[in-house]
């Protein structure tokens, strides 16, 4: 199959090689994804102060993607449950505190430290307290994604979309779940692709859901590799060689060139998915532009999908795209941390 012409248009030039991303940069694989206000509030929580978290969530308001992102990150701290219960003693009935407590119990349930039914009950209590907030339904979606049943997965997703039709995290979760279902006879026919393309088409032109079809293809390959139906390396599997996959990659990259959302709370995850796919598709110029934009903000997914250390996978792909010598590829000296249960 002849190569596609470069996807880079006149809007943005390929990045020049640079050494601005070190494997041990503390911003790499950081769940906060560069949210400075979130990092400050989380640090205060660690020091025993819940008031900055209260201010952060009040300031976030009904920016639902940002609220969901911030609450899921805060929920992962071991001290969060105790601090939030102190907050609820001072401010009974706080919708923000109740939502944070619910997602904290979800995180604990997903890591085997809490009864799932308690976490579900907490999510329903939070949903009752703030009916417009999709975040409690995000908690229920996370639980159903990991623990079932499938009927609850679809109910939670429907309730979440009712409140925020473009919910970024929710769409990533449902696409990942669909990608694990058996496929049709034709490799490029799958319901994960169908849902992702439909969501992207129905979203406003500037919506980051434009990248969702690329995520769907990546999640589908993750499952095929995990079940032994494809090589772990999507390049070796030819996963991005099909017409549908190439079309998804072109559309997502064109969207990034025109609409890039520097302010979206989960933008680094989309950029990493795009860079991962461009690298696997043999598109070094486009991958270089994306790696330049990512800077130090590597994300564990999708680089962990290759089956090894995600840091090494990220830096090898980046070095190839930017034309860096092999000496610039330094593996992580520490064992990689477990993937976050919220992705």
C-alpha positions as CSV (number, residue, x, y, z in Angstrom):
1,X,0.0,0.0,0.0
2,X,1.6,3.4,-0.9
3,X,2.3,5.7,2.0
4,X,-0.1,8.5,2.7
5,X,1.2,12.1,2.1
6,X,2.2,13.9,5.2
7,X,-0.7,14.7,7.5
8,X,1.1,17.9,8.5
9,X,-0.4,20.9,6.8
10,X,0.7,24.5,6.7
11,X,-0.8,25.1,10.2
12,X,2.0,23.6,12.2
13,X,5.5,22.5,11.3
14,X,7.1,19.3,12.6
15,X,9.0,19.7,15.9
16,X,12.7,20.0,16.0
17,X,14.6,17.4,18.0
18,X,14.9,18.5,21.6
19,X,16.0,17.0,24.9
20,X,13.3,18.5,27.0
21,X,11.8,15.3,28.3
22,X,13.8,13.1,30.6
23,X,12.6,9.6,31.6
24,X,12.7,10.6,35.3
25,X,10.9,13.9,34.9
26,X,8.4,14.0,37.8
27,X,5.7,15.3,35.5
28,X,5.8,12.1,33.4
29,X,3.0,9.6,34.3
30,X,1.6,12.0,36.8
31,X,-2.2,11.4,37.2
32,X,-2.9,15.1,37.6
33,X,-1.9,15.6,33.9
34,X,-0.2,19.0,34.6
35,X,-3.1,20.6,36.5
36,X,-1.2,22.9,38.8
37,X,-4.2,23.8,40.9
38,X,-5.0,20.2,41.4
39,X,-1.4,19.4,42.4
40,X,-1.5,22.2,45.0
41,X,-4.8,21.0,46.5
42,X,-3.6,17.4,46.6
43,X,-0.4,18.4,48.4
44,X,-2.5,20.3,51.0
45,X,-4.7,17.2,51.5
46,X,-1.5,15.2,52.2
47,X,-0.6,17.8,54.8
48,X,-4.1,17.3,56.5
49,X,-5.8,20.4,55.0
50,X,-9.1,19.8,53.2
51,X,-10.0,23.5,52.8
52,X,-8.0,24.0,49.6
53,X,-9.8,21.0,48.0
54,X,-13.1,22.6,49.0
55,X,-12.0,25.8,47.2
56,X,-10.7,23.9,44.2
57,X,-14.0,22.0,43.6
58,X,-16.1,25.1,44.2
59,X,-14.0,27.0,41.7
60,X,-14.3,24.1,39.2
61,X,-18.1,24.5,39.2
62,X,-19.9,22.7,36.4
63,X,-16.9,22.1,34.1
64,X,-17.8,18.5,34.2
65,X,-14.7,17.0,32.5
66,X,-12.4,19.0,34.8
67,X,-14.5,18.1,37.9
68,X,-14.4,14.4,37.1
69,X,-10.7,14.5,36.5
70,X,-9.9,16.4,39.7
71,X,-12.1,14.2,41.8
72,X,-10.8,10.9,40.5
73,X,-7.2,12.1,41.0
74,X,-7.9,13.3,44.6
75,X,-9.7,10.1,45.3
76,X,-6.5,8.1,44.8
77,X,-4.7,9.6,47.8
78,X,-4.7,7.2,50.9
79,X,-5.5,10.1,53.2
80,X,-8.5,11.3,51.2
81,X,-11.3,9.4,53.0
82,X,-10.2,10.7,56.5
83,X,-9.9,14.3,55.3
84,X,-13.3,14.2,53.5
85,X,-15.0,12.8,56.5
86,X,-13.6,15.8,58.5
87,X,-14.9,18.1,55.8
88,X,-18.4,16.5,56.1
89,X,-18.3,17.0,59.8
90,X,-17.7,20.7,59.2
91,X,-20.1,21.0,56.3
92,X,-22.8,18.3,56.4
93,X,-24.6,17.8,53.1
94,X,-21.8,19.3,50.9
95,X,-22.3,17.9,47.4
96,X,-18.6,18.3,46.6
97,X,-17.4,16.4,49.7
98,X,-20.0,13.7,49.1
99,X,-18.9,13.2,45.5
100,X,-15.3,13.1,46.5
101,X,-16.1,10.5,49.2
102,X,-18.0,8.4,46.7
103,X,-15.1,8.3,44.2
104,X,-12.7,7.6,47.0
105,X,-14.7,4.6,48.0
106,X,-14.9,3.6,44.3
107,X,-11.1,3.7,44.2
108,X,-10.8,1.7,47.4
109,X,-13.3,-0.9,46.0
110,X,-11.3,-1.2,42.7
111,X,-8.2,-1.9,44.7
112,X,-9.8,-4.5,47.0
113,X,-10.0,-2.3,50.1
114,X,-13.7,-1.5,50.2
115,X,-17.0,-3.4,49.6
116,X,-18.2,-2.5,46.1
117,X,-21.8,-2.2,47.4
118,X,-20.7,0.5,49.8
119,X,-19.1,2.4,47.0
120,X,-22.2,2.1,44.8
121,X,-24.4,3.3,47.7
122,X,-22.1,6.3,48.1
123,X,-22.3,7.2,44.4
124,X,-26.1,7.0,44.5
125,X,-26.1,9.3,47.5
126,X,-23.9,11.8,45.7
127,X,-26.1,11.6,42.6
128,X,-29.2,12.3,44.7
129,X,-27.5,15.3,46.4
130,X,-26.4,16.8,43.0
131,X,-28.7,15.5,40.2
132,X,-27.0,17.4,37.5
133,X,-23.5,16.2,38.3
134,X,-22.2,13.3,36.1
135,X,-19.4,12.6,38.4
136,X,-21.2,10.0,40.7
137,X,-22.2,8.2,37.5
138,X,-18.6,8.2,36.4
139,X,-17.9,6.4,39.7
140,X,-20.6,3.8,38.9
141,X,-19.3,3.4,35.4
142,X,-15.8,2.7,36.8
143,X,-17.2,0.1,39.1
144,X,-19.3,-1.6,36.4
145,X,-16.3,-1.5,34.0
146,X,-14.2,-3.5,36.4
147,X,-16.8,-5.6,38.3
148,X,-19.9,-5.7,36.1
149,X,-22.6,-6.4,35.5
150,X,-22.8,-5.1,31.9
151,X,-26.3,-3.8,32.4
152,X,-25.0,-1.4,35.0
153,X,-22.2,-0.4,32.7
154,X,-24.7,0.8,30.1
155,X,-27.0,2.4,32.6
156,X,-24.2,4.4,34.2
157,X,-23.0,5.5,30.8
158,X,-26.5,6.6,29.7
159,X,-27.0,8.6,32.9
160,X,-23.6,10.2,32.5
161,X,-24.2,11.2,28.9
162,X,-27.6,12.5,29.9
163,X,-25.8,15.0,32.1
164,X,-22.8,15.7,29.9
165,X,-23.0,14.2,26.4
166,X,-19.3,14.8,25.6
167,X,-18.0,13.3,28.8
168,X,-14.3,12.5,28.0
169,X,-13.5,10.0,30.7
170,X,-16.8,8.2,30.3
171,X,-16.4,7.7,26.6
172,X,-12.9,6.4,27.0
173,X,-14.2,3.8,29.6
174,X,-17.0,2.6,27.4
175,X,-14.9,2.3,24.3
176,X,-12.3,0.3,26.3
177,X,-15.1,-2.0,27.5
178,X,-16.5,-2.5,24.0
179,X,-13.1,-3.2,22.6
180,X,-12.9,-6.4,24.6
181,X,-16.0,-7.9,23.0
182,X,-15.6,-10.4,20.1
183,X,-15.2,-8.9,16.7
184,X,-16.8,-9.6,13.4
185,X,-15.3,-11.6,10.6
186,X,-13.8,-8.4,9.1
187,X,-11.0,-7.0,11.3
188,X,-12.1,-3.4,10.7
189,X,-15.7,-4.1,11.7
190,X,-16.2,-3.7,15.4
191,X,-18.8,-2.0,17.6
192,X,-16.1,-0.1,19.5
193,X,-15.2,1.7,16.3
194,X,-18.8,2.3,15.5
195,X,-19.6,3.9,18.9
196,X,-16.4,6.0,18.8
197,X,-17.1,7.3,15.3
198,X,-20.7,8.1,16.1
199,X,-19.7,10.0,19.3
200,X,-17.1,12.0,17.4
201,X,-19.6,12.8,14.6
202,X,-22.3,13.9,17.0
203,X,-20.0,16.1,19.1
204,X,-19.4,19.8,18.4
205,X,-16.5,20.4,15.9
206,X,-14.1,21.5,18.7
207,X,-14.8,18.5,20.9
208,X,-11.8,16.3,22.0
209,X,-14.1,13.3,21.2
210,X,-12.7,13.7,17.7
211,X,-9.7,11.6,19.0
212,X,-12.0,8.8,20.3
213,X,-11.9,6.7,17.1
214,X,-8.1,6.5,17.5
215,X,-8.6,5.5,21.1
216,X,-11.0,2.8,20.0
217,X,-8.5,1.3,17.6
218,X,-5.7,1.4,20.2
219,X,-8.0,-0.3,22.9
220,X,-9.0,-2.9,20.4
221,X,-5.4,-3.8,19.7
222,X,-4.7,-3.9,23.4
223,X,-7.3,-6.6,23.8
224,X,-6.1,-8.5,20.8
225,X,-2.6,-8.5,22.0
226,X,-3.6,-9.4,25.6
227,X,-5.5,-12.5,24.3
228,X,-2.7,-13.6,22.0
229,X,-4.6,-12.7,18.8
230,X,-2.1,-10.1,17.7
231,X,1.5,-9.2,18.3
232,X,2.0,-6.7,21.2
233,X,3.5,-4.2,18.8
234,X,0.7,-2.7,16.7
235,X,3.3,-1.8,14.0
236,X,4.3,-5.4,13.7
237,X,0.6,-6.4,13.6
238,X,-0.2,-3.9,10.8
239,X,-3.0,-2.6,13.0
240,X,-2.9,0.9,11.6
241,X,-2.6,-0.2,8.0
242,X,-6.4,-0.7,7.3
243,X,-8.5,2.0,5.6
244,X,-10.7,2.6,8.6
245,X,-7.8,3.0,11.0
246,X,-5.9,5.3,8.7
247,X,-9.1,7.4,8.2
248,X,-9.5,7.7,12.0
249,X,-5.9,8.7,12.4
250,X,-6.0,11.3,9.7
251,X,-9.3,12.9,11.0
252,X,-8.0,13.0,14.6
253,X,-4.7,14.6,13.6
254,X,-6.5,17.1,11.4
255,X,-8.7,18.0,14.4
256,X,-5.6,18.5,16.5
257,X,-4.1,20.9,14.0
258,X,-7.2,23.0,13.8
259,X,-8.8,22.8,17.3
260,X,-6.2,21.8,19.8
261,X,-7.6,22.4,23.3
262,X,-4.7,23.5,25.5
263,X,-7.1,23.9,28.4
264,X,-8.9,20.5,28.4
265,X,-8.0,18.7,31.6
266,X,-7.3,15.3,29.9
267,X,-5.6,16.7,26.7
268,X,-2.3,15.0,27.5
269,X,-4.0,11.6,27.3
270,X,-5.3,12.4,23.8
271,X,-1.9,13.6,22.7
272,X,-0.2,10.5,23.9
273,X,-2.8,8.3,22.2
274,X,-2.2,10.2,18.9
275,X,1.6,10.0,19.3
276,X,1.4,6.3,20.1
277,X,-0.8,5.7,17.0
278,X,1.4,7.8,14.7
279,X,4.5,6.0,15.9
280,X,2.9,2.6,15.2
281,X,1.6,3.8,11.8
282,X,5.1,4.8,10.8
283,X,4.4,8.5,10.7
284,X,7.5,10.0,12.3
285,X,7.0,13.6,11.2
286,X,3.5,13.8,12.7
287,X,4.6,11.8,15.8
288,X,7.5,14.4,16.3
289,X,5.0,17.3,16.3
290,X,2.9,15.5,18.9
291,X,5.9,14.5,21.1
292,X,7.0,18.1,21.0
293,X,3.6,19.2,22.2
294,X,3.5,16.5,24.9
295,X,6.8,17.6,26.4
296,X,7.2,16.0,29.8
297,X,3.6,14.9,30.1
298,X,3.8,11.3,29.1
299,X,0.8,9.2,30.2
300,X,0.9,5.5,31.3
301,X,-1.8,4.6,28.8
302,X,-1.3,3.7,26.0
303,X,2.5,3.2,26.4
304,X,1.9,0.4,28.9
305,X,-0.1,-1.5,26.2
306,X,3.1,-2.7,24.5
307,X,3.7,-5.1,27.4
308,X,6.9,-3.6,28.9
309,X,8.0,-0.5,30.8
310,X,5.8,2.4,29.6
311,X,8.6,4.9,30.2
312,X,11.0,2.9,28.0
313,X,8.3,2.5,25.3
314,X,7.5,6.3,25.3
315,X,11.2,7.3,25.1
316,X,12.0,4.8,22.4
317,X,9.1,6.1,20.2
318,X,10.0,9.7,20.9
319,X,13.7,9.2,20.1
320,X,12.8,7.5,16.8
321,X,10.4,10.3,15.9
322,X,12.8,13.1,16.8
323,X,15.8,11.4,15.3
324,X,17.6,11.2,18.7
325,X,20.6,8.9,19.1
326,X,20.0,5.6,21.1
327,X,22.1,7.0,23.9
328,X,19.2,9.4,24.7
329,X,16.9,6.4,25.4
330,X,17.3,5.7,29.1
331,X,15.1,3.1,30.7
332,X,13.4,3.8,34.0
333,X,15.7,2.6,36.8
334,X,12.7,1.8,39.0
335,X,10.0,-0.8,38.4
336,X,7.0,0.9,36.7
337,X,4.1,1.7,39.0
338,X,0.8,-0.1,38.6
339,X,-1.6,1.6,36.1
340,X,-4.2,3.8,37.7
341,X,-7.6,2.1,38.1
342,X,-9.3,5.2,36.9
343,X,-8.1,5.1,33.3
